[in-house]
Structure formats: structure tokens, C-alpha cells
Amino acid sequence: MLPISVCIIAKNEENHIEECCRHLQPYGFEIVLVDTGSTDHTVELAQKYTDSIYHFDWCNDFSAAKNYAIKKASHSWILSLDCDEYIEALNMNVLQQCMEQYPQSAGRILIRNRFTENGRTAYEQVRVSRFVNRNFFQFEGAVHEQLVPKPMSSDKTSSGNSSSDMSSAPKQVYNAPITVLHIGYDGSEEEMQSKSRRNIALLEKELELQGPDPYLYFQLGQSYRKLHDYEKALSYLDAGLAMDVDPALDYVQTMVESYGYTLLDLNRKQEALNLLGVYDEFDRRADFVFLMGLIYMNNGLFQEAIREFQKSTTMEEFAVDGVNSYKAFYNIGVIYECTGNADKAREAYKKCEDYEAAKERLRQLA
């Protein structure tokens, strides 16, 4: 078994904790649970799977709780999970190779977020740094916390390297062979809005303490989008993009895409065309190309829209389920149908797998 501790913080998670632990059992990892004040059966259920259960007084700081869990772990290698995240796939041999090859780097696991869209189960996937050696990383951020490199002291580290050695060591990330299903976004609209309001309060407090920060602006924009307050969302996304941000970062890519969708939500479709100015920086994944198709479509530029949707279907990298498959083909079908080309519309709709909206259009065209 690999010397890995899975660290989880929890509060009133009786509906998820057992399923989370059950998916970890086949791998033999140590499970460390830090409870932040549960009043339900969370701790009792977790005791079936681990003896490493600790209490932490909640202080409105997710990083503080997660760093406490890391300190309680028996092993230096840490996989950080939430209670509503279940391991779907994990390659032990490849993971061991990663531990040997990238001892001071952050492993980005693939998280598949499940949610309901128009009555259909859909998925959005994102890679997040969650697998690290605790000697080199810690959590920062009161909410939407991130793993960041630890500041190195002048003393030698546990691996025997001096601070000068460490400052020159690469801090790159790599894709860890771990896939997780996250069901936390699959709740009711009321639950999602309540969670968004909680996050906004914590984010705004952190912004007040830290000052302008593009990542905080991004998360505030995302939270206000979930509340359907698109004007507020746009103001924060705009503030984040106005700062010096690295287009190569995943959250910056998502921030640009959210910015475009928010402009469309506000019917500022002509303004959304300005994203053409950053096309070459963000067309590396299908989501942005699909968004440009929607922007062209909303502006009546149908041939340009079809070109973008077709391009998105040839791309492998994506976040939101369907942007490089059935959603793109569906929009191509809609354009052809609305412009009087029923044959090409049918051809596009037939490529939409079992997408119910496309099946309905085929029935109408029949």
C-alpha cells in the first residue's frame, strides 16, 4: 500500500461521508476525518472506516480546517477530498511513479461535477491540485481554498535540501491519475443558492482583508452567477480580468468563459464579440470555442457560428459535458433549421446522441 493519507473535513455530512469512505476502502489509504461541529451521525458513520477522527472548532476558514487535518495525518503524502467527492478511478502504479518523479509538485486530480441541466444529468470536469507532499504545500484561502507552496525557511527541509535549493526547484503541477465524482452541485436550487450566499460572505470578507485579487474576484463572479445576479457577477469578473492574470491558468480560462456567458445573459451580445480579441489565447479547449459559436449565433452571424461549433467537436480538451459533442451539433441543427435547410438540420440532430432536445426536433421535422 502507498503511504498516503486522505484528509477530509466534515460538518453534518451523514448523507455523504459513508459513500466517500466506501470508495476509498479498496486502496488501503489512511482516512483522516476532521469534524467541525456535526450534530448528525457524521462521526458515528465515519467510525466504521477510520479511527483517525478529530474535532476542529469552526472559524469560517476552510484552509485552517484542512491544514489541521493535514497535520493529523500519519503520512506526508496527502490526498484532500470533500465528503461529497467519491473516487471513481485511481491507478496505483502510475500514482507511485508520480510520487517518485514529482516529489515537490502538486498533483491535479480530475473532478467531475455532476449537476442537472434542463432535466438531464450533466457533468462538468476540472483539474484541481489536491495531491501533494505536505512538507512542501499548505492550503490558503478562507473559502475556495487552494494548495500553495509553503514558504521555505533558511533551515534545511526534511528532504535535506536548503532553502536556496528549494527556491530553484520547479513548482510545476502534473496530472495525477485520480478521477473523482463530485455531487455537491447536484442539490436543489435553494441549497445551491444558500451555499452561494455563504461563500459570498466569506469571499467578501477575505477580499476586504487581502485587497484586490483576481482569484477572489473570479470566485465572487461565479457565486453571483449561481444567484442569477448577472450584473454583480459581471462587475467582479470584469475586475478580475482587468488585473494581470496568466491565460494559462485554468481558473482564468473559466473566468473568461463565464464573462462571455454573463454578457449573453445580460443581452450584451455585441459587446461579447470583443472576446475575439483574446481568441488565440483561450481557444485551447472546446468550451471557449463553443462559447464563441453562441456569441456569433446570438449576433446573427450563422456561418461563423457553425464554423466554431464544428471546430469544437474536433477538440479533446473540455470542461462542460457536451460542448464538443451533442450541444455543438444541436446548435448547428438549430441554425440550419431556422435558415430553412431541414436536411442539414436532421443530419446535425442525428449526431446528438440521446439528447432529448435534438430527438424532439427530429420528431417535429418528421
C-alpha positions in Angstrom: 0.0 0.0 0.0 1.2 3.5 -0.7 1.9 5.8 2.2 -1.0 8.2 1.5 -3.4 9.9 3.9 -6.8 11.0 2.6 -7.8 14.1 4.6 -11.5 15.1 4.8 -13.2 17.9 6.8 -16.9 17.5 7.6 -19.9 19.0 9.2 -23.3 17.3 9.1 -22.4 15.1 6.1 -24.2 12.0 7.1 -25.7 11.7 3.6 -22.2 11.6 2.0 -19.5 10.5 4.4 -20.1 6.8 4.3 -20.2 6.7 0.5 -17.0 8.8 0.3 -15.2 6.3 2.7 -16.6 3.3 0.9 -15.0 4.4 -2.3 -11.6 4.8 -0.6 -11.6 1.3 1.1 -10.1 -0.7 -1.8 -6.9 1.4 -1.8 -6.0 0.9 1.8 -5.2 4.6 2.4 -5.3 6.2 5.9 -8.5 8.2 6.3 -8.3 11.3 8.5 -11.6 13.0 9.3 -11.7 16.4 10.9 -15.2 17.2 12.1 -16.1 20.9 12.5 -19.2 20.6 14.6 -21.6 17.9 13.3 -24.9 17.4 15.1 -26.0 14.5 13.0 -24.5 11.0 12.6 -21.4 12.0 10.5 -18.8 11.0 13.1 -20.6 7.8 14.0 -20.7 6.7 10.4 -17.1 7.6 9.8 -16.0 5.4 12.7 -16.9 2.4 10.6 -13.9 3.3 8.3 -11.3 5.1 10.4 -10.1 5.7 14.0 -8.4 8.9 12.9 -11.2 11.3 13.8 -10.5 14.8 15.2 -12.5 17.8 16.2 -11.8 21.4 15.0 -13.6 24.5 16.2 -15.0 26.1 13.1 -13.7 29.6 12.4 -15.1 30.4 9.0 -11.9 29.3 7.4 -11.7 26.2 5.2 -8.0 26.3 4.9 -7.4 26.4 8.6 -9.5 23.2 9.0 -7.8 21.5 6.1 -4.3 22.4 7.3 -5.3 21.0 10.7 -6.3 17.7 9.0 -3.0 17.5 7.2 -1.1 17.9 10.4 -3.0 15.0 12.0 -2.1 12.6 9.1 0.3 9.8 9.6 1.8 10.2 6.2 3.4 13.1 4.3 1.6 12.3 1.1 -1.9 13.9 1.2 -5.0 13.5 -0.9 -7.5 16.1 0.1 -11.2 15.3 -0.6 -14.6 16.7 0.4 -17.3 14.4 1.8 -19.4 14.7 -1.4 -16.5 13.6 -3.6 -16.2 9.9 -4.4 -13.2 8.2 -6.1 -14.2 6.9 -9.5 -10.8 5.8 -10.8 -7.2 5.6 -9.4 -4.2 4.0 -11.0 -1.9 2.9 -8.1 1.1 2.1 -10.3 1.1 5.4 -12.1 0.4 7.3 -8.9 3.5 5.7 -7.3 5.5 6.8 -10.4 4.2 10.3 -10.0 5.3 10.4 -6.3 8.8 9.4 -7.3 9.0 11.7 -10.3 7.3 14.8 -8.8 8.0 14.8 -5.1 7.7 18.6 -4.7 5.0 19.3 -7.3 1.2 19.4 -7.0 -0.9 16.6 -8.4 -4.0 17.8 -10.2 -6.9 15.3 -9.9 -9.8 15.2 -12.3 -13.0 16.2 -10.6 -16.3 15.5 -12.5 -19.0 17.8 -11.2 -22.5 16.3 -11.6 -25.5 18.6 -11.9 -28.9 18.7 -13.5 -29.5 20.8 -16.6 -32.9 21.0 -18.2 -33.9 17.8 -16.5 -30.9 15.9 -17.8 -27.9 14.8 -15.7 -24.8 16.6 -17.0 -21.2 16.8 -16.0 -18.5 19.5 -15.9 -14.9 18.5 -15.3 -12.0 20.4 -13.9 -8.5 19.6 -12.7 -7.6 20.8 -9.3 -4.4 20.4 -7.2 -5.3 18.0 -4.4 -2.5 15.5 -4.1 0.8 16.8 -2.6 3.5 16.2 -0.1 2.7 18.2 3.0 6.3 19.2 3.5 6.0 21.5 0.5 2.4 22.6 0.4 -0.4 24.1 2.5 -3.9 25.4 2.0 -4.6 29.1 1.7 -7.9 31.0 1.4 -10.9 31.0 3.7 -13.2 29.6 1.0 -12.5 28.0 -2.4 -9.1 27.2 -0.7 -6.1 26.3 -2.8 -2.9 24.4 -2.2 0.1 26.7 -2.5 3.8 26.1 -2.0 5.0 26.6 1.6 7.4 29.4 2.3 10.7 27.9 2.8 12.8 28.7 5.9 16.6 29.0 6.0 16.7 25.7 7.6 17.1 22.5 5.6 13.9 20.8 4.7 13.0 17.2 5.7 14.4 16.1 2.3 17.8 17.6 3.1 17.5 20.5 0.7 18.4 24.0 1.8 16.1 27.0 1.1 18.3 28.0 -1.9 17.9 24.5 -3.3 14.2 24.7 -2.8 13.8 28.2 -4.4 15.3 26.9 -7.6 13.2 23.7 -7.5 10.4 23.6 -10.1 6.9 24.1 -8.6 5.1 22.7 -11.6 1.9 20.8 -11.5 1.1 17.4 -13.1 -2.0 15.4 -13.8 -2.4 12.8 -11.1 -4.1 9.5 -12.2 -7.1 10.1 -9.9 -10.7 10.8 -11.0 -13.4 11.9 -8.5 -17.1 12.3 -8.8 -18.4 15.4 -7.1 -22.1 15.5 -6.4 -22.2 18.7 -4.4 -23.7 20.8 -7.2 -26.5 18.3 -7.7 -28.7 19.7 -5.0 -31.9 21.8 -5.1 -31.8 25.4 -6.4 -32.5 26.5 -2.8 -29.5 24.6 -1.5 -27.2 25.9 -4.2 -28.2 29.5 -3.6 -27.8 29.1 0.2 -24.2 27.8 -0.4 -23.5 30.6 -2.8 -24.6 33.3 -0.3 -22.4 31.6 2.4 -19.5 31.7 0.1 -20.0 35.3 -0.9 -19.9 36.4 2.7 -16.6 34.6 3.3 -15.1 35.8 0.0 -16.0 39.4 0.5 -14.5 39.3 4.0 -11.3 37.8 2.6 -11.3 40.4 -0.2 -11.5 43.1 2.4 -8.6 41.7 4.3 -6.3 40.9 1.3 -7.2 43.6 -1.1 -7.7 43.2 -4.9 -7.2 39.6 -6.0 -8.2 38.1 -9.4 -9.0 34.6 -8.0 -11.3 36.1 -5.3 -13.0 38.2 -8.0 -13.4 35.1 -10.1 -15.0 33.1 -7.3 -17.3 36.0 -6.4 -18.3 36.3 -10.0 -19.1 32.5 -10.1 -21.1 32.8 -6.9 -23.2 35.7 -8.1 -23.9 33.8 -11.4 -25.4 31.0 -9.3 -27.7 33.6 -7.7 -28.6 34.8 -11.2 -27.3 38.3 -10.3 -25.6 38.8 -13.6 -24.8 42.5 -13.2 -23.0 41.8 -9.9 -21.3 38.8 -11.4 -20.1 40.8 -14.4 -18.6 43.5 -12.2 -16.4 41.0 -10.4 -15.4 39.1 -13.5 -14.5 42.3 -15.2 -12.4 43.4 -12.2 -10.6 40.1 -12.2 -9.8 40.2 -15.9 -8.6 43.8 -15.6 -5.8 42.6 -13.4 -2.5 41.0 -14.6 -3.6 37.3 -15.0 -2.0 34.4 -16.6 -4.1 33.0 -19.5 -2.5 29.5 -18.9 -4.2 29.1 -15.5 -7.4 27.0 -15.6 -9.4 29.5 -13.5 -8.5 32.4 -15.8 -9.8 30.3 -18.8 -13.0 29.7 -16.9 -13.3 33.3 -15.9 -13.1 34.4 -19.5 -15.8 31.9 -20.5 -18.0 33.0 -17.6 -17.5 36.6 -18.6 -18.8 35.8 -22.1 -21.8 33.8 -20.8 -22.7 36.7 -18.4 -22.6 39.2 -21.3 -25.1 36.9 -23.2 -27.2 36.6 -20.1 -27.4 40.4 -19.9 -28.2 40.5 -23.7 -25.0 42.4 -24.3 -24.3 40.2 -27.3 -22.4 42.8 -29.4 -20.1 43.5 -26.5 -19.4 39.8 -26.2 -17.9 39.9 -29.7 -14.9 41.7 -28.1 -13.7 38.3 -26.9 -12.4 37.8 -30.5 -9.5 39.9 -29.3 -8.4 37.1 -26.9 -9.4 34.2 -29.1 -5.8 32.9 -29.8 -5.1 32.9 -26.0 -8.1 30.9 -25.0 -9.1 28.6 -27.8 -7.2 25.7 -26.4 -10.3 24.0 -25.1 -13.7 23.3 -26.6 -15.6 25.4 -24.0 -14.3 28.7 -25.3 -14.8 27.8 -29.0 -18.3 26.7 -28.2 -18.9 30.0 -26.4 -17.7 31.9 -29.5 -20.2 29.9 -31.6 -23.0 31.0 -29.2 -21.8 34.6 -29.4 -21.8 34.5 -33.2 -25.2 32.8 -33.2 -26.7 35.5 -30.9 -25.4 38.1 -33.3 -26.9 36.5 -36.4 -23.5 35.5 -37.8 -24.7 32.0 -38.6 -21.9 30.8 -40.9 -19.3 31.9 -38.3 -21.3 30.2 -35.6 -21.4 26.9 -37.5 -17.7 27.1 -38.1 -17.0 27.4 -34.3 -19.4 24.7 -33.3 -17.9 22.3 -35.8 -14.4 23.2 -34.6 -15.4 22.5 -31.0 -16.5 18.9 -32.0 -12.9 18.2 -33.1 -11.4 19.2 -29.7 -10.5 16.8 -26.9 -10.0 19.2 -24.0 -13.2 20.4 -22.4 -14.8 21.2 -19.1 -18.6 21.2 -19.6 -20.2 18.0 -20.9 -21.5 18.3 -24.5 -19.6 21.4 -25.7 -17.5 19.2 -28.0 -20.4 16.9 -28.9 -24.2 16.9 -28.6 -24.6 20.6 -27.6 -22.5 21.8 -30.5 -24.3 19.6 -33.0 -27.7 20.6 -31.6 -26.9 24.3 -32.2 -25.7 23.6 -35.7 -29.1 21.8 -36.3 -31.0 24.8 -34.9 -29.2 27.2 -37.2 -29.8 25.0 -40.3 -33.5 24.6 -39.3 -34.0 28.3 -38.7 -32.4 29.1 -42.1 -34.6 26.6 -44.0 -32.2 23.7 -44.5 -34.1 20.9 -43.0 -31.9 18.1 -44.4 -28.7 19.5 -42.9 -30.7 20.2 -39.6 -31.7 16.5 -39.4 -28.1 15.5 -40.2 -26.8 17.6 -37.2 -29.6 16.5 -34.8 -28.8 12.8 -35.5 -25.3 13.4 -34.2 -26.6 14.5 -30.8 -26.6 11.0 -29.2 -29.7 10.7 -26.9 -30.0 14.4 -26.3 -33.8 14.8 -25.8 -34.0 18.3 -27.3 -32.5 17.0 -30.5 -34.8 14.0 -30.6 -37.8 16.3 -30.2 -36.6 18.4 -33.1 -36.3 15.3 -35.2 -39.8 14.3 -34.4 -41.1 17.8 -35.4 -39.2 17.7 -38.6 -40.5 14.3 -39.4 
